[in-house]
Amino acid sequence: MLVQKKSQKRNIILGAIFAVLIVVMIFVLNMGPSGSDDDLLNGVLNNESVVILPAVVDIDSAFFGKKDVVGLRDRSGQRYVGQFASTPTDSQITPAPEGAYILNIQVGEKLILYWDFSSRYVAVKIYRSETQEKKGELIAEVSNRNYYQDTGIENGVYYYYTLIAVGANGQESDDSVKMTGSPTDIFAPQSPVGLAVADSTDGNQVQISWVDPKDNDFAYVRIYRSQIEGSLGTLILDKAVENNTYVDKNVLEDVEYFYTITSVDTSGNESEKSLLPVGGNNNPFQPLF
């Protein structure tokens, strides 16, 4: 009887030990120890001290695999705001002039070229050509200002400009700015002054004299004749003459004529039309001088 009780007690202890081993093995398999399963099992069976390390966690599957986080990552195709931008530049490279344009102030024979100031260049070289394919001649090298007035050029002609920047080290920009412009003139010259009309002694011609305006682009005068006061009448002179004097020989004796004289510039602009005589002279044949 005593032997049977001891045998039952031993069976219970062995069963308990076996159950513990089973639990340990299940725990190890689920948690993923740092050592191999065989090493851990051998350590337990040999009654050795076994250190169980924390399981290696897969960050991507454990966190970013969640639905709400995946939803955030799916927004990568959307535009982000509040970002900062930076463009690396080489300080040794001279950039081409920026913001360049041409202004035609329409006074004739002049174009004004503008560009932006920049700390990356100290001067701008300007080339001009009358053909698009050529850079042309160097007409100016400008520093300390951001504009250049090209004067003395011909109205109605197209000019092609090339702008090249010059850096502090003397290096010129590889890139250039090309612009095109044509000067025009829309402003009429001043009217002739000192107008005078004189009848000849034989009564079959009228002499008209004037003083040319001081406009730089003045070309010549035009003279109109009419038999009706206030009417412009017929154009009888449309070219330059010497001594600022014109003699109208196509007149009849005892017929009253009214003359209008204007000035014309090189662009064809015509001044205001002034009816002769002037200064309160009611007789167009009475001399004013």
Legacy VTK file of the C-alpha trace (Angstrom):
# vtk DataFile Version 3.0
C-alpha trace
ASCII
DATASET POLYDATA
POINTS 289 float
0.000 0.000 0.000
2.820 2.377 0.911
4.648 1.642 -2.341
1.494 2.336 -4.344
1.053 5.804 -2.732
4.660 6.736 -3.467
4.197 5.681 -7.069
1.060 7.855 -7.430
2.833 10.859 -5.887
5.730 10.485 -8.306
3.352 10.305 -11.249
1.642 13.539 -10.156
4.988 15.382 -9.903
6.134 14.147 -13.287
2.812 15.163 -14.818
3.149 18.645 -13.352
6.691 18.985 -14.670
5.586 17.817 -18.096
2.719 20.323 -18.108
5.122 23.160 -17.232
7.394 22.091 -20.047
4.484 22.153 -22.472
3.480 25.681 -21.373
7.059 26.940 -21.709
7.375 25.454 -25.159
4.104 27.053 -26.304
5.202 30.454 -24.895
8.549 30.267 -26.625
7.025 29.331 -29.939
4.522 32.226 -29.791
6.948 34.950 -28.646
9.826 34.135 -30.985
12.946 33.930 -28.803
16.330 35.177 -29.927
17.823 31.663 -29.866
16.650 28.655 -31.754
13.817 26.494 -30.439
16.165 23.537 -30.036
18.573 25.499 -27.847
15.765 26.667 -25.628
14.293 23.183 -25.336
17.669 21.701 -24.533
18.232 24.330 -21.914
14.953 23.575 -20.204
15.469 19.838 -20.324
19.004 20.196 -18.946
17.744 22.455 -16.171
19.954 25.361 -17.446
19.202 29.018 -16.963
17.370 30.287 -20.035
17.043 34.021 -20.824
14.071 34.851 -23.016
14.674 38.056 -25.033
11.865 40.375 -26.134
10.367 39.466 -29.456
11.470 41.423 -32.545
8.543 43.625 -33.584
7.790 44.263 -37.255
7.189 48.024 -37.153
5.636 48.258 -40.598
3.093 45.508 -40.020
2.462 46.406 -36.393
1.863 50.110 -36.912
1.608 51.167 -40.560
-0.463 48.149 -41.345
-3.324 49.610 -39.369
-6.161 50.980 -41.401
-6.005 54.585 -40.156
-2.269 54.882 -40.756
-2.484 53.281 -44.171
-5.089 55.895 -44.978
-2.558 58.625 -44.241
0.046 57.052 -46.462
-2.439 56.756 -49.287
-2.570 60.586 -49.472
0.902 60.837 -50.967
-0.593 61.859 -54.302
-2.104 64.995 -52.794
-0.373 68.412 -52.901
1.360 69.460 -49.704
1.272 73.025 -48.414
3.573 74.944 -46.121
6.691 73.479 -47.717
10.019 75.291 -48.100
11.948 75.532 -51.361
15.633 76.017 -52.032
17.550 76.270 -55.293
21.289 75.641 -54.943
23.356 78.011 -57.086
26.993 78.185 -58.065
28.360 81.583 -57.026
31.043 81.297 -59.691
28.494 81.185 -62.523
27.202 84.526 -63.804
23.494 84.359 -64.694
21.945 86.120 -67.659
20.183 89.440 -66.971
16.652 88.947 -65.705
13.464 90.940 -66.225
14.716 92.566 -69.441
12.342 94.434 -71.734
12.314 97.276 -74.297
10.320 100.500 -73.924
9.378 102.503 -76.999
8.377 105.945 -75.764
7.319 106.863 -79.330
9.223 110.136 -79.571
11.268 108.824 -82.482
14.822 107.550 -82.932
15.016 106.153 -79.409
14.490 102.864 -77.523
15.078 102.284 -73.802
16.300 98.884 -72.549
15.606 97.834 -68.947
16.689 94.874 -66.785
16.633 93.895 -63.104
19.397 94.712 -60.661
21.265 91.669 -59.301
24.141 91.168 -56.869
25.410 88.353 -59.074
26.567 90.625 -61.912
28.199 94.055 -61.936
27.668 95.109 -65.554
25.635 94.319 -68.650
27.016 94.275 -72.198
24.588 95.318 -74.940
24.953 94.232 -78.562
22.808 95.520 -81.433
22.140 94.093 -84.874
19.703 94.703 -87.708
19.503 90.972 -88.450
18.137 88.347 -86.085
20.862 85.805 -86.836
23.768 88.006 -85.690
24.731 89.339 -82.261
25.971 92.518 -83.882
28.286 95.158 -82.480
28.874 96.050 -78.840
27.191 99.424 -78.323
27.470 99.774 -74.535
28.657 98.197 -71.292
26.470 99.510 -68.486
27.168 99.391 -64.748
25.591 101.090 -61.712
22.216 101.361 -63.416
19.633 99.043 -64.941
18.728 100.795 -68.190
20.230 102.060 -71.423
18.868 104.598 -73.935
19.705 103.748 -77.514
19.370 106.977 -79.484
19.984 108.094 -83.041
18.409 104.979 -84.523
16.055 104.995 -87.479
12.308 105.010 -87.019
10.472 101.975 -88.377
13.602 99.786 -88.452
13.676 96.638 -86.298
16.749 96.259 -84.090
17.838 93.055 -82.356
19.540 93.394 -78.966
21.587 90.829 -77.026
22.235 91.362 -73.300
25.088 89.541 -71.543
25.836 89.925 -67.818
29.365 90.344 -66.452
30.190 88.998 -62.986
32.528 90.518 -60.398
35.209 88.043 -61.478
34.901 89.232 -65.080
33.153 86.068 -66.209
30.371 86.630 -68.727
27.071 84.793 -68.564
26.741 81.763 -70.802
23.102 82.549 -71.395
21.963 85.816 -72.945
18.748 87.769 -73.331
17.542 88.635 -76.836
15.013 91.389 -77.501
13.583 93.161 -80.530
12.330 96.701 -80.871
11.523 99.368 -83.453
11.378 103.090 -82.625
8.326 105.053 -83.684
7.192 108.655 -83.450
3.587 109.637 -82.853
4.153 113.241 -81.730
3.661 116.027 -84.217
6.239 118.810 -84.521
5.602 122.405 -83.592
3.880 124.603 -86.164
5.898 127.047 -88.246
6.214 130.528 -86.788
6.771 134.030 -88.213
4.185 133.428 -90.931
3.808 136.141 -93.571
1.901 136.582 -96.833
2.726 139.249 -99.419
1.087 140.156 -102.725
3.283 140.843 -105.717
3.167 144.171 -107.528
1.697 142.654 -110.689
-1.117 140.887 -108.817
-0.586 137.422 -110.294
1.424 135.746 -107.493
1.570 135.515 -103.691
4.713 135.100 -101.628
4.503 133.084 -98.367
7.348 132.970 -95.824
7.814 131.318 -92.426
10.330 130.241 -89.764
10.909 126.506 -89.333
10.181 124.921 -85.912
13.152 123.795 -83.822
12.113 120.118 -83.626
15.061 117.786 -84.257
12.994 115.635 -86.603
11.451 118.507 -88.578
11.423 117.726 -92.328
9.512 120.361 -94.320
6.293 122.425 -94.480
2.970 121.903 -96.206
0.904 124.727 -97.618
-2.826 124.543 -98.423
-4.814 127.123 -100.417
-8.552 127.799 -100.406
-10.959 130.483 -101.592
-13.241 129.820 -98.608
-12.183 131.028 -95.188
-12.010 128.167 -92.679
-11.623 125.550 -95.402
-8.313 123.701 -95.768
-8.547 123.678 -99.545
-5.942 122.269 -101.909
-2.418 121.137 -101.013
-0.018 123.243 -103.101
3.313 122.504 -101.370
4.437 119.205 -99.833
8.242 119.243 -99.924
11.245 121.074 -98.603
12.150 124.419 -100.189
15.035 126.809 -99.806
15.023 130.040 -97.794
11.710 129.180 -96.096
9.836 130.958 -98.855
7.229 129.829 -101.365
5.738 131.818 -104.222
2.244 130.814 -105.350
1.965 131.720 -109.039
-1.340 129.971 -109.681
-3.554 132.818 -108.525
-5.909 135.315 -110.191
-5.979 139.045 -109.711
-8.666 140.423 -107.391
-9.513 136.938 -106.026
-9.208 136.387 -102.257
-7.194 133.336 -101.162
-6.745 131.737 -97.767
-3.584 129.775 -96.925
-2.868 127.161 -94.254
0.722 126.142 -93.405
1.853 123.138 -91.326
5.135 121.427 -90.470
5.890 117.745 -91.073
8.493 115.587 -89.274
10.524 112.651 -90.556
7.839 110.197 -89.367
5.103 111.948 -91.346
3.451 113.541 -88.308
1.823 116.867 -89.175
1.445 119.854 -86.860
-1.747 121.707 -86.118
-3.176 123.593 -89.054
-3.051 127.372 -88.747
-5.018 129.537 -91.136
-3.176 132.486 -92.605
-3.138 135.364 -92.065
-2.493 135.546 -88.352
-2.505 138.317 -85.761
-5.848 139.788 -86.797
-4.879 140.528 -90.384
-8.121 140.338 -92.359
-6.452 140.800 -95.742
-4.420 137.749 -96.768
-2.479 139.876 -99.235
-1.402 142.524 -96.743
2.255 141.958 -95.753
2.974 141.158 -92.101
6.627 142.208 -92.324
LINES 1 290
289 0 1 2 3 4 5 6 7 8 9 10 11 12 13 14 15 16 17 18 19 20 21 22 23 24 25 26 27 28 29 30 31 32 33 34 35 36 37 38 39 40 41 42 43 44 45 46 47 48 49 50 51 52 53 54 55 56 57 58 59 60 61 62 63 64 65 66 67 68 69 70 71 72 73 74 75 76 77 78 79 80 81 82 83 84 85 86 87 88 89 90 91 92 93 94 95 96 97 98 99 100 101 102 103 104 105 106 107 108 109 110 111 112 113 114 115 116 117 118 119 120 121 122 123 124 125 126 127 128 129 130 131 132 133 134 135 136 137 138 139 140 141 142 143 144 145 146 147 148 149 150 151 152 153 154 155 156 157 158 159 160 161 162 163 164 165 166 167 168 169 170 171 172 173 174 175 176 177 178 179 180 181 182 183 184 185 186 187 188 189 190 191 192 193 194 195 196 197 198 199 200 201 202 203 204 205 206 207 208 209 210 211 212 213 214 215 216 217 218 219 220 221 222 223 224 225 226 227 228 229 230 231 232 233 234 235 236 237 238 239 240 241 242 243 244 245 246 247 248 249 250 251 252 253 254 255 256 257 258 259 260 261 262 263 264 265 266 267 268 269 270 271 272 273 274 275 276 277 278 279 280 281 282 283 284 285 286 287 288
